[in-house]
Structures are given as C-alpha cells and as structure tokens.
Amino acid sequence: MRNNFKNLFSPITIRGMTLPNRVVMMPMGSDLAGHTGELTDEHIKYYEKRARGGTGLIIVENVCVKYPEGSNGTTQLRMDKDCYIPRLLNLTEAVHKYGSKIGVQINHAGASAMSSRIGMQPVSSSNLPSKPGGEIPRPLSKEELESIAKDYGAAAKRAQIAGFDMVEIHAGHSYLISQFLSPSMNDRTDEFGGSAENRSRFCRMVIDEVRKAVGPRMPISLRLSVDELVDPGNHVEDTLEYLEFLNDEVDMFDTSSALNPTIQYQIDANWLPDGWRAYMAKAVQDKFHKPCIAIGNIRDPKVAEEIVAKGTADLIGIGRGLIADPDWCNKAKYGDVNTIRKCISCNIGCVGNRIGGNRPLRCTVNPDIINGEEYKKNPINKPCNVVVVGGGTAGLEAACTAAEVGCDVTLIEKKDYLGGLSAEISKIPDKKRLYDLPKYLIYRAEHLDNLTIMTGTEATADLVAFLQPDLIVNSTGSVALLPPIKGLHDSLNDADANVYTVFDLIEKIEKNECPERFDGKKVIVIGGGAVGLDVVEFFAPKGADVSIIEMMPIIGNGLDASSKASTGACMAKYGVHQLTRTALQEVRPHSFVVKTPEGEIV
C-alpha cells in the first residue's frame, strides 16, 4: 500500500513511548461520560474508532482530579477515585488493539468551574474571574495547593494503573494552573505570584507530584497557552521564560493558545488558516529541544507534512478534524486525500451544542461520530429506487448514504452546480473553509456507480413519476426570510436603492464587483444572527462605517462561544454600532426607519 506523507507517518520515541506516526488526537470535551464521571460504552467506542483510523497518539479529554471542586462539567470524566480504573482499563485496551498509544489529560478547572454545578464557590489563584462577567473565585491557600498537587499525582498514578502510556497536565486555557501562570488572573503577592518563577511554582509542584507518582519511565506532557492573546497576559517570550522553571521533568509540550476571553484562538474560528499556531510550537521546540505538538485548524495532510518536514514541530495535533473523520490518518497515509471529510470549523456541534447546550458532542459534517460508516455493513435486502430532490449538503449526504447501502439513486438539482447554501456562502472570503463539506460530498457522490446526478434540472412531477421511485427525499432546503416590511421588497428590486440580500452580496463577490475598500461608506446590516454577523465581518475590516440592527436583546443570540468571541472582537476593533431591541419599520429610497425602545429613528 502507498505511504503518503512519509515524515508525518514516521515513528517517534518519547521517553520510551514509541508512536507509530506523528498525529495526536487532541483532548476535547465530549460530554459522553456518565453522570457519575465514568466511561460509557459509547465513549469507549468513540475513541476506539479514532484508533482504528490510524491515529498515532490519542490524548483523552481532560479528567477531573478533585471532585466536585475542580469539575468542568456535569458529564466530565473523573479520575479522583480508584473505582474509575476498571472502565479506564477497558478504554486503553480498546485503543491498544490498533497499535495506537493513549494518554489522558488531568485537570482542575479552578475559576472556570461554575458554582451552579459544583455547589460551592470556585477557587483560583486570586479573586479574579476567569472571564469577563464570570464568578468571583476564592483564592487558595498554600496548604490547599499542596493538597491539590497531590490530587494530580494520585490521578496520574491511576492513569498508569489503567494502562495509559502517558499523562498530560493541563496548564492552559484559563483552568487552575493557567490561573497561576497568567498575570491576567494572578495578583498574589506571596510565593505564588509576581515573578515568572513564583507564578510557575504551583505548576512545578504539580509536575513534581506527577513524576513522583508515575516514576521515571512514563512521559509527561504539558499543555500551555503559549500566547494567551490577552493583555496583561503571557505572550511567547513570557512563556519561554516561565518554562525555564518547568522544563526538566516535562517530555513534550502541547502548544496551544488563548484564554477564555480569546476563545476564538483556542477553539479556532474558521477563518484562521491551517497550522496558524505552528510558530508557537517552533519557539518552544527551538529553545528546549523537546517534542512539541503543533495545532491550529490543521485539516490538510500537506500542511501537516510540511510542518514536520521543516522541523517546525515534531508532532501534529488534530482535534475537531478527527471528530469529523476518524479515519483521517489512514486516508491520508494510504488512500485518496479527497475522501477525507474535513472539519469546517463551524463549531456548532462540538462547541455550541456541547458547551452552549450542555449536550453530548455532535458534528455538522459527521452525522454519527460514534458508529461512523458502520451503516454500510447493513445493505438493503431488496431493490429500492430512490429519488433525492435537491443537491445541497443534505441532499448529497442522503443520496450518498442511500447509494452506499445498495439503493439505485437519482439526485436532481435545479441549479447547474451542487453544494447548495454551503457552496454559495463559502464565496465570502472568510468562509472559504465551508466549501470543504460540499467538495467532499460531491467527490463521494461522483464515485458511486449507482448514483445518477442531474444538475440544471427541475424536479417536476412528471420527471419524478417517470423515474418510478420507491422513496422520494425532499432536500430542497430553505429560502431567505424577507419579512413584509414597508418598502423592503420594492427597494430590493430597485437598482438605485442600494438594498441587498446576503445572496446579492455573494453574487457581487463572485463577479468581483465589490471594491477592496469601503472607506466613507455607511453599511446598515439588518439582523444580528450568524448571517448578519458574517456580513459585518466582511464590511467592517474594509473601512465601512457599519451598524447592525437586531430585535433581540443581544447580538449573536445562539452562536457558539468561539464564533461569538470572534465577531465580538471584530465589532469592537472596527467600532461597529450595535442597536439591540431595535426593529426595522420601513425602507425608504435613501434611509431606513427603525423602532427602538425609545421610539422611531430615521
């Protein structure tokens, strides 16, 4: 079999642990655990699926070392008691069957815990919240810190007993250790605050307890926010300084970024390019000469190969990309990279659904993150003729799935191209990544012999009847909402009115009819949801004076945390005017009438 990307798929040994390749599944919360913190069968299968797909090292999502004080969620894994070891052993055995190595991330949430979940005031380095508007935590005493450090050590020992190959200490992302390392959350004046050495003291205590617990042969990884991207906060040079006090017992560095206020650079927004954080890994690796994991929206195997080949980092961290396609590694190494179902960084199922909705992990591009493509093992037992109407992403997925279980499928699309709204929206410059989904689905559809695609064809009743379907799937999608506001529809049909829908904007972008700059121009965006904010992000950086009008009390209602932080930062940077509880009343030839709580404004 072919071996593409030879650097990416070469082995590496770290303190006696030999990985079959350089790909690391990053620790990501899943909310798949049971309510008592134990592994469920679904949870084990989720990780086993990624091991079967060829991942070199799987680092299990952060587990709680001190319950309930350090808990990060209602369904977080726990490792604070021995009773959790048997199920954890089931997990490591399941992963080891496929030659993958497995680690686990141990963590205490600190001020990022919620009193409504843990039943007590959160704790931290100081009485500073971990995010704007967050709960005020209680500062920990030295005796409490010594006890918590021992909790980390005890959890690491349980991991070792359960068969894990390595352990990772989470020291980033606004969790407890990060709350000591970062000057943005640590204003202590004792031996745990002030200088880099003092701020790193608690982390050093944790590392020492973990090393004492697991002995000299088990690798320890340290996850960091190398650049916190906040002020005051640690930037790359500050991190390199405090690592001088932590380096000697650490075997590898997991080089992440950001804190809670800059979460869009932690759970990467979709406009950030593949591998954008790799420079952080290189800075740490160059100074300490230890393996570093480069992360940051890495979806393309070519980018991953280049990072390893150039010596930028020894390891490649893939998180959401392995939620989207558990077979990423095997497809990249042996197959056709076009068959990789790439994550589009939409953050809907993995962030919005899980963090915002407190529900189990889901994925927009992968309909079944647990069972994957196991449906192919259950083909139909009698002939079935299927007609799918609509060639957007839903129609393509339905058509492909039906064909893959043996149905004869005809897909009818009225337009002369496939992909639907995803294909159209991806023409906005910062939304290009969205096209990876229809691109993958189209490639998949075109390689199914029992799937016929008809584009530029209207699905009339006569045509559908002629095809004699046993089953019809209606995937015609949605249409843009245009409310019956006075003057709106007339203005949209008036070429001189300068009133446009988002699809008009996309058409102008596609035809290169949009100027590079809009300096001196006023742009009014009606609607403060996801689409309206996409429009804001298009115009604001180009110099336009932008206002956004929303009927709800807040802008971005229902958006995931990462997207909300990203759009909020954009609006703050470019001075976007935000009018909430405001409704459009009338569109006039050269003005608008809106109704605010105080009355009408023209």
C-alpha positions in Angstrom: 0.0 0.0 0.0 1.0 3.6 -0.6 2.6 5.6 2.2 1.9 9.2 1.5 3.5 12.0 3.7 6.5 10.0 4.9 7.5 12.5 7.6 4.1 12.7 9.0 3.8 8.9 9.2 7.2 8.2 10.6 7.6 6.9 14.2 8.9 8.9 17.1 10.0 7.8 20.6 9.4 10.0 23.6 10.8 8.7 26.9 10.4 5.1 25.8 7.0 5.5 24.3 7.2 4.9 20.5 4.4 6.4 18.4 3.6 4.8 15.0 3.2 8.3 13.5 3.2 12.0 14.4 -0.6 12.6 14.6 -2.0 13.3 18.0 -5.7 13.4 18.7 -6.1 16.4 21.0 -8.0 16.2 24.2 -11.5 17.6 23.6 -14.5 17.6 25.9 -17.2 15.3 24.6 -19.9 15.1 27.4 -20.2 11.4 26.6 -19.3 10.3 30.1 -21.9 9.1 32.6 -23.3 11.5 35.2 -21.1 9.9 37.9 -18.0 10.5 35.8 -17.4 7.0 34.4 -16.7 6.0 30.8 -19.8 4.8 28.9 -19.7 2.2 26.1 -20.3 5.0 23.6 -17.4 6.9 25.0 -15.0 3.9 24.6 -16.3 3.3 21.1 -15.7 6.9 20.2 -12.0 6.7 21.0 -11.6 3.2 19.6 -12.9 4.4 16.3 -10.1 7.0 16.1 -7.5 4.4 17.0 -8.8 2.1 14.3 -8.5 5.0 11.9 -4.7 5.1 12.4 -4.2 7.9 15.0 -0.7 7.7 16.5 -1.5 9.0 20.0 -4.9 9.7 21.5 -5.0 12.1 24.4 -8.3 11.6 26.2 -10.2 14.7 27.2 -9.5 16.4 30.5 -10.5 14.4 33.5 -11.3 15.8 36.9 -8.7 15.3 39.6 -10.7 16.8 42.5 -14.5 16.4 42.6 -16.6 18.5 42.8 -14.3 21.5 43.3 -12.3 21.0 40.1 -15.1 19.8 37.9 -15.5 21.3 34.5 -18.9 20.0 33.5 -21.9 17.8 34.5 -20.7 14.9 32.4 -16.9 15.1 32.8 -14.7 12.1 33.2 -13.3 11.6 36.7 -10.1 10.1 37.9 -10.2 11.2 41.6 -11.1 7.7 42.9 -9.9 4.1 42.2 -13.4 3.0 41.3 -12.9 4.6 37.8 -9.8 2.5 36.9 -11.6 -0.7 35.5 -13.5 1.2 32.9 -10.4 3.3 32.0 -8.6 0.0 31.5 -11.3 -1.1 29.1 -10.6 2.1 27.1 -6.8 1.7 26.9 -7.2 -2.0 25.9 -9.6 -1.0 23.1 -7.2 1.6 21.8 -4.1 -0.5 22.1 -5.6 -3.2 19.8 -4.9 -1.0 16.8 -1.4 -0.1 17.7 -2.2 3.5 18.9 -0.8 4.9 22.1 -3.1 6.6 24.6 -2.7 9.3 27.1 -5.0 11.3 29.3 -5.2 14.9 30.3 -5.6 15.6 34.0 -7.1 18.9 35.1 -8.6 21.1 37.8 -11.0 23.8 36.5 -10.4 26.3 39.2 -12.3 29.6 38.5 -13.6 28.1 35.2 -15.9 25.8 37.3 -19.5 27.0 37.9 -21.0 27.2 41.4 -24.3 26.1 40.0 -22.6 22.8 39.0 -20.2 22.2 41.8 -22.3 23.6 44.7 -19.6 25.8 46.1 -17.6 29.0 45.3 -15.0 28.2 42.6 -11.3 28.5 43.6 -8.3 30.1 42.0 -5.0 31.9 42.4 -6.8 35.1 43.2 -10.3 36.6 43.4 -10.2 37.4 39.7 -12.8 35.8 37.4 -11.5 33.6 34.5 -13.6 35.6 32.0 -15.4 39.0 31.9 -18.5 38.7 34.0 -17.5 35.4 35.4 -17.9 34.3 39.0 -15.5 35.7 41.7 -13.4 32.8 42.9 -11.9 32.2 46.3 -8.0 32.3 46.5 -6.4 29.0 47.5 -4.1 28.8 50.5 -0.6 27.2 50.3 -1.9 24.1 52.2 -4.8 23.7 49.7 -2.3 24.0 46.8 -0.1 21.3 48.2 -3.2 19.0 48.6 -4.4 19.7 45.0 -0.9 19.0 43.7 -1.1 15.6 45.4 -4.5 15.1 43.8 -2.9 15.5 40.4 -0.2 12.9 41.3 -2.9 10.4 42.5 -4.8 10.8 39.3 -1.7 10.3 37.2 -1.0 7.1 39.2 -4.5 5.8 38.4 -3.9 6.6 34.8 -0.7 4.5 34.9 -2.5 1.6 36.5 -5.3 1.8 33.9 -2.8 1.3 31.1 -2.3 4.8 29.8 1.0 5.3 28.0 1.5 9.0 29.0 -0.2 11.7 31.0 -0.8 15.4 30.1 -1.1 18.2 32.7 -3.4 21.0 31.5 -1.7 24.3 32.2 -3.6 26.5 29.7 -7.0 27.7 28.7 -7.9 29.6 31.9 -8.0 26.4 34.0 -6.5 26.4 37.5 -2.8 26.1 36.7 -3.2 28.7 34.0 -4.8 30.9 36.6 -1.5 30.9 38.4 0.8 31.2 35.3 -1.1 34.1 33.8 -0.6 37.7 35.2 -4.2 38.4 33.9 -5.6 36.1 36.6 -2.9 36.1 39.3 -2.4 39.2 41.5 -1.0 37.3 44.5 1.9 38.9 46.5 3.2 35.7 48.1 5.5 33.0 46.8 2.8 32.0 44.1 2.5 35.5 42.5 4.5 38.2 40.9 7.6 36.9 39.1 7.6 34.2 36.4 9.3 31.9 38.9 6.6 32.5 41.5 3.7 32.2 39.1 5.1 28.9 37.9 5.6 27.5 41.4 2.2 25.7 41.7 2.7 24.2 38.2 6.1 22.9 39.3 4.5 21.4 42.4 2.0 19.5 40.2 4.7 18.3 37.8 6.8 17.0 40.7 3.9 15.2 42.3 3.0 13.6 38.9 6.6 12.5 38.3 6.9 11.1 41.8 3.6 9.1 41.3 4.4 7.6 37.8 8.1 7.1 38.1 10.9 7.8 35.6 9.6 5.9 32.6 6.2 7.5 31.9 6.2 10.5 29.5 4.6 13.7 30.9 3.2 16.3 28.5 2.4 19.9 29.5 -0.4 21.8 27.7 0.2 25.5 27.5 -1.4 28.7 26.3 1.9 29.7 24.7 0.4 33.1 23.6 -2.6 34.0 25.7 -3.5 36.7 23.3 -4.7 39.0 26.2 -3.1 41.9 28.0 -1.9 41.7 30.6 -1.0 38.1 29.8 1.7 35.8 28.8 3.0 36.1 25.2 5.5 33.8 23.6 8.6 35.3 25.2 6.9 35.2 28.7 6.0 31.6 28.3 9.6 30.7 27.3 10.7 32.5 30.5 8.5 30.6 32.9 9.2 27.3 31.2 12.7 27.5 32.4 11.3 26.6 35.8 9.2 23.7 34.5 11.1 22.1 31.7 13.3 19.4 33.2 10.6 16.8 34.1 8.4 17.5 31.0 8.9 15.3 28.0 6.7 17.0 25.4 4.8 20.3 25.1 1.3 20.7 23.8 1.5 24.2 22.4 -2.0 25.8 22.4 -3.0 29.4 22.9 -5.5 31.8 24.3 -7.6 32.2 27.4 -11.4 32.4 27.9 -11.7 36.0 26.6 -9.9 35.0 23.4 -11.5 31.6 23.0 -11.7 32.0 19.2 -8.0 31.4 19.1 -8.3 28.3 21.3 -11.2 26.7 19.6 -10.1 28.1 16.2 -12.5 30.2 14.2 -13.0 29.0 10.7 -11.1 32.0 9.1 -7.9 31.0 10.8 -5.6 29.1 8.3 -4.3 25.6 8.7 -1.5 25.4 11.1 -1.6 29.1 12.1 -0.3 28.3 15.7 2.8 26.3 14.5 5.1 29.2 15.2 4.4 28.8 18.9 5.5 25.1 18.8 8.6 26.1 16.9 9.5 28.7 19.5 9.2 26.2 22.4 10.9 23.4 20.5 13.8 25.5 19.4 14.6 26.6 22.9 14.0 23.4 24.9 14.7 20.8 22.2 11.8 18.6 23.2 9.0 17.3 21.0 6.2 19.9 20.6 2.7 19.4 19.3 1.7 22.0 16.6 -2.0 22.6 16.5 -4.5 25.1 14.9 -7.1 24.2 12.3 -4.9 21.6 10.7 -7.1 19.8 8.2 -4.8 19.3 5.1 -2.3 16.5 5.3 0.0 18.5 3.1 0.2 21.3 5.7 0.8 18.7 8.5 3.6 17.0 6.4 5.3 20.4 5.8 5.3 21.3 9.5 7.1 18.0 10.4 9.4 18.0 7.4 10.6 21.5 8.1 11.2 20.8 11.7 8.7 23.4 12.9 7.3 20.7 15.2 7.7 17.0 15.8 4.0 16.3 16.3 0.7 17.4 14.7 -2.3 17.9 16.9 -5.7 17.3 15.3 -8.8 17.8 17.3 -12.1 18.6 15.5 -10.6 17.1 12.3 -10.7 13.7 14.0 -14.3 14.2 15.2 -15.2 14.9 11.6 -13.3 11.9 10.2 -11.9 9.3 12.5 -10.1 7.7 9.5 -8.1 10.9 8.7 -4.8 9.2 9.2 -5.5 6.0 7.2 -7.0 8.1 4.4 -4.0 10.4 4.3 -1.4 7.6 4.5 -2.9 5.0 2.2 -5.8 6.5 0.3 -7.1 9.5 -1.5 -7.0 12.7 0.5 -10.1 13.8 -1.3 -12.0 11.2 0.7 -11.2 12.9 4.0 -14.3 14.5 5.5 -12.7 17.8 6.7 -13.8 19.7 9.7 -15.1 23.1 8.5 -14.5 24.8 11.9 -18.2 25.8 12.2 -18.1 25.0 16.0 -21.8 24.2 16.0 -21.9 20.6 17.2 -18.7 20.5 19.2 -18.9 23.9 20.9 -22.4 25.3 20.5 -24.2 22.0 21.2 -21.8 20.8 23.9 -20.7 23.9 25.7 -23.6 26.2 25.0 -26.3 23.5 25.2 -24.7 21.2 27.7 -25.4 18.2 25.4 -23.2 15.4 24.1 -20.7 16.1 21.3 -22.1 16.2 17.8 -20.6 17.2 14.4 -22.1 19.1 11.5 -20.2 17.1 8.8 -20.2 13.7 10.5 -23.7 12.5 11.2 -22.6 9.7 13.5 -19.4 10.3 15.5 -19.7 7.0 17.4 -20.6 4.5 14.7 -19.2 6.2 11.6 -19.7 4.3 8.4 -20.9 1.1 10.0 -24.2 1.6 8.3 -22.5 0.2 5.1 -22.5 -3.2 6.8 -26.3 -3.3 6.5 -27.2 -3.2 2.8 -30.8 -3.3 1.6 -32.3 -6.8 1.1 -34.5 -5.9 -1.9 -34.2 -3.4 -4.8 -35.0 0.2 -3.9 -35.2 3.1 -6.3 -34.6 6.5 -4.5 -35.1 10.0 -5.9 -33.4 12.8 -4.0 -34.7 16.3 -4.8 -32.1 19.0 -4.0 -28.3 18.9 -4.4 -27.2 20.8 -1.3 -25.3 19.1 1.5 -28.3 17.4 3.0 -29.4 16.0 -0.4 -25.8 14.9 -1.2 -25.5 13.1 2.1 -28.9 11.4 1.7 -28.1 10.4 -1.9 -24.6 9.0 -1.0 -25.9 7.1 2.1 -28.7 5.5 0.1 -26.4 4.5 -2.7 -23.8 3.1 -0.3 -26.3 0.6 1.1 -27.3 -0.5 -2.3 -30.2 1.7 -3.5 -30.3 3.0 -7.1 -30.3 6.7 -6.6 -31.1 9.7 -8.8 -30.3 13.2 -7.4 -32.0 16.1 -9.1 -30.7 19.7 -8.6 -32.4 22.7 -10.2 -29.2 24.8 -10.3 -26.2 24.0 -12.6 -24.0 23.2 -9.6 -24.1 21.2 -6.4 -23.5 22.2 -2.8 -26.4 24.4 -2.1 -26.0 27.2 0.5 -22.7 25.9 1.7 -21.2 26.4 -1.8 -22.7 29.9 -2.0 -21.8 31.1 1.4 -18.2 29.8 1.0 -17.7 32.6 -1.6 -17.4 35.1 1.3 -13.6 35.3 1.8 -13.6 34.4 5.5 -16.0 31.5 4.9 -14.0 29.6 2.3 -13.4 26.7 4.6 -17.1 25.9 4.4 -16.7 24.6 0.9 -14.7 21.6 2.1 -18.0 19.9 3.0 -19.8 20.1 -0.4 -16.4 19.4 -2.1 -16.1 16.2 -0.1 -19.7 15.2 -0.7 -19.5 15.9 -4.5 -16.4 13.8 -4.8 -18.0 11.0 -2.8 -21.2 11.1 -5.0 -19.3 11.1 -8.2 -17.5 7.9 -7.3 -20.7 5.9 -6.7 -21.8 4.0 -9.8 -25.4 3.6 -8.6 -25.9 7.3 -8.1 -27.0 9.4 -11.1 -26.7 13.2 -10.8 -28.9 15.6 -12.8 -28.0 19.3 -12.4 -29.7 22.1 -14.2 -32.9 20.1 -13.9 -36.2 20.9 -12.3 -37.8 18.1 -10.4 -41.3 18.2 -12.0 -44.0 15.8 -11.0 -43.7 14.2 -14.5 -40.0 13.7 -14.2 -40.2 12.2 -10.7 -43.0 9.9 -11.8 -41.0 8.8 -14.8 -38.2 7.7 -12.5 -40.6 5.4 -10.6 -39.2 5.9 -7.2 -39.9 3.7 -4.2 -38.7 6.6 -2.0 -38.5 10.4 -2.5 -36.3 12.5 -0.3 -37.1 16.2 -0.3 -33.9 18.1 0.3 -34.8 21.4 -1.4 -33.6 23.4 1.6 -34.7 26.8 2.9 -35.3 30.2 1.4 -34.1 33.6 2.7 -36.6 35.3 5.1 -37.8 38.6 3.7 -40.4 39.9 6.1 -43.3 42.1 4.9 -41.6 45.4 5.9 -42.9 48.5 4.1 -40.6 49.4 1.2 -38.3 46.4 1.6 -39.3 44.4 -1.4 -39.6 47.4 -3.7 -36.1 48.5 -2.7 -34.6 45.1 -3.4 -36.0 45.4 -6.9 -34.7 48.9 -7.4 -31.1 49.0 -8.8 -30.6 52.5 -7.4 -31.7 51.8 -3.8 -28.5 50.1 -2.6 -30.5 47.5 -0.6 -29.3 43.9 -0.9 -29.8 40.4 0.4 -26.8 38.4 1.5 -27.2 36.4 -1.7 -26.9 39.7 -3.7 -23.6 40.3 -1.8 -22.3 36.8 -2.6 -23.1 37.3 -6.3 -21.2 40.6 -6.3 -18.2 38.9 -4.6 -18.3 36.1 -7.1 -18.3 38.6 -10.0 -15.6 40.7 -8.5 -17.9 43.7 -8.3 -17.1 44.5 -4.7 -14.4 47.2 -4.2 -11.4 46.4 -1.9 -12.3 49.3 0.4 -15.5 50.9 1.6 -14.0 54.0 3.4 -16.5 56.7 3.9 -19.4 54.4 3.2 -22.2 53.6 5.6 -23.4 50.0 5.8 -26.6 49.0 7.7 -27.0 45.3 8.5 -30.5 44.1 9.4 -30.4 41.1 11.7 -27.8 40.2 14.3 -27.7 36.5 13.9 -25.0 34.4 12.3 -25.6 35.6 8.7 -25.8 39.3 9.7 -22.5 39.0 11.6 -20.9 37.3 8.5 -21.8 40.5 6.6 -20.4 42.7 9.4 -17.2 40.8 9.3 -17.0 41.3 5.5 -17.5 45.1 5.5 -16.0 46.3 8.8 -12.4 45.5 8.0 -12.7 47.2 4.7 -13.3 50.6 6.2 -17.1 50.9 6.2 -19.0 52.6 9.0 -21.1 49.6 9.9 -24.3 49.5 12.1 -26.1 46.2 12.9 -29.7 46.2 14.0 -31.2 43.3 16.0 -34.7 42.9 17.5 -33.4 40.6 20.3 -31.7 42.0 23.5 -28.3 40.7 22.4 -26.3 40.3 19.1 -25.4 36.8 18.1 -28.0 35.0 20.2 -27.5 31.2 19.9 -24.0 31.5 18.4 -21.3 29.2 19.8 -18.8 30.7 22.2 -15.9 30.8 19.7 -17.9 32.5 17.0 -19.4 34.9 19.4 -16.0 35.9 20.7 -14.6 36.3 17.2 -17.5 38.5 16.0 -17.5 40.5 19.2 -13.7 41.2 18.8 -14.3 42.3 15.2 -17.1 44.7 16.1 -15.0 46.2 19.0 -12.0 46.6 16.8 -13.8 48.4 14.0 -16.3 50.4 16.1 -19.4 48.7 14.7 -22.6 50.4 16.0 -24.8 47.8 17.7 -28.6 48.5 18.1 -30.4 45.9 20.0 -34.1 45.7 20.8 -34.5 47.6 17.6 -36.8 46.7 14.6 -36.8 47.8 11.0 -40.1 49.5 10.3 -39.7 51.0 6.8 -37.2 51.1 3.9 -37.2 54.5 2.1 -35.2 55.4 -1.1 -32.2 56.8 0.9 -32.9 56.0 4.5 -34.4 53.5 7.0 -36.9 53.8 9.8 -36.2 51.7 12.9 -38.1 51.4 16.1 -36.1 51.4 19.4 -37.4 51.2 22.9 -37.2 55.0 23.0 -39.1 55.5 19.7 -38.6 55.7 16.0 -35.4 56.8 14.4 -34.8 57.6 10.7 
